[in-house]
């Protein structure tokens, strides 16, 4: 039972803000809102390992919807992991409990490793994600819109080449600086895989998409444009959008805000290192902005969180085109009451900016 | 035998560039140049633990001078650790082999912990660093200038409050957001300790000083100014400089470049995430600039390193006021030949920018 993305949810504040249409108040959701800070998430996670959660539509759907019910956010993001795409391209993905996040034991090392990668058919190799999207749309009953996401080609490449998270990014920096042609071949192939994946998510019912470029900020500005932003742009060009808004989040890339705003996305998500008022001055007539409270502020008591929320709202100023979010994912040791305080503060304090 | 900082070294390119005076070519040194990428450093390190190296003037001096002899840099930076200052303030500092960097097993948790901290007399509690400075000045025989350094108050506070490196900075963010008065009391006290320490280093013979704000970038722009830059400014005001130039390195703080340039430093050190040409346009008439090649470029072959060097030199453009450096510390697995290639490329390619 496919559901057209054009069906309007009861609460469509998020979608209207993406299009910079008038809203009654600023919509709010949080990156990683379906995550470890919620005891209800940890209860599901206690039963199965991380990848099983990603691969079981019922579980992925259950944890995706938890923050809608428990925290009151204005958008739902499908629970998954960015590394399912490289896995579908043919890379072995493992998670060893207690040994950090997922990793690739056989990282990309040579041109032949790159050439061996497949561009997967999402309907086959990533069907479980699409099933989770369909199920979640159904279970949401149009209460709030559903966001699908993917890692940026550059960010996926860093994991595929390093094998795991890295501090020095040695292997991937060696690749771009010493063998740029191979780097471009890899990034071009990943772009095709990501765009097919995002197109399929939209077809399955995602009402917005977000591209996460977690590691774009590890590159100097020129290399960021050459190896990261270029492939985000290419990916977005290839996605069959059907009017679905696209959000792009390039973490620690404030140096290239204007170029990011020109990549084809409708919304630019800002980390906490940028003044959202200045960002609006620079690019607010081209794109909506998402963000950007310091995730660390959720360690403070609720009244302080409210003051932080008001500051972000004041910096953005009056009018639409703002989706409230954190500057990065919610941290796993934040109290759920503090997440609720954030959402409530946005919902109460933002009305006066939309008169 | 104290040596006046005013004695001119044979190679004073670095000092002239700090003052934006004419130079024949761009001077170059590398953050963490006295470090693990050098087999000669590892040979010393194999004999004693890290803190013993810091505390033994002969060893600290030996490894400080290694890159002058082996790599050909235009400045020497004294080998030490930023955490010796909190230790001198009364905090227990431990390093367990194979368990990451130094850490404080009893971190700052309460106002009484802050009140208990002492502002040390560097001539007593940090005498071993001053002895290392004096010895290194002597051993250098005025070949190149000697730089003394300290952590910024904010960066030291993060370690003192977290106890070690952190990903979420939970404790210190809770401190600034929930108990800002306590945060300011701590930062004010650290500032006094750091400025006394830097004054003593200058008296002992340091010919330039650098303040490292490694974690300023973990703060949103307003909090960066309130909790980090403000105390760098205060520290510099309190240092007895006697004409010795001061460099400030606020990593990942490009959002506040203009404010950083106004903190009282003579030189602003840039990470690789800023276009040094744009930075010069913005603040080059107020300060000299240091930086900013991506440290990851040293993984590439020498001819590619040369191209990277030329790009940074071209971006800065003609004239003085540039000290070539990496955007962050040299990585421990870089080949010494690649470090030499960097230095050689700067020394050869930069002459044409100073005609």
Interface residues (C-beta under 8 A of the other chain):
Chain A: X168 X169 X170 X173 X174 X177 X178 X217 X218 X219 X220 X221 X222 X223 X252 X254 X255 X272 X273 X274 X275 X292 X294 X295 X296 X297 X299 X300 X301 X304 X308 X311 X327 X331 X333
Chain B: X168 X169 X170 X173 X174 X177 X178 X217 X218 X219 X220 X221 X222 X223 X252 X254 X255 X272 X273 X274 X275 X292 X294 X295 X296 X297 X299 X300 X301 X304 X308 X311 X327 X331 X333
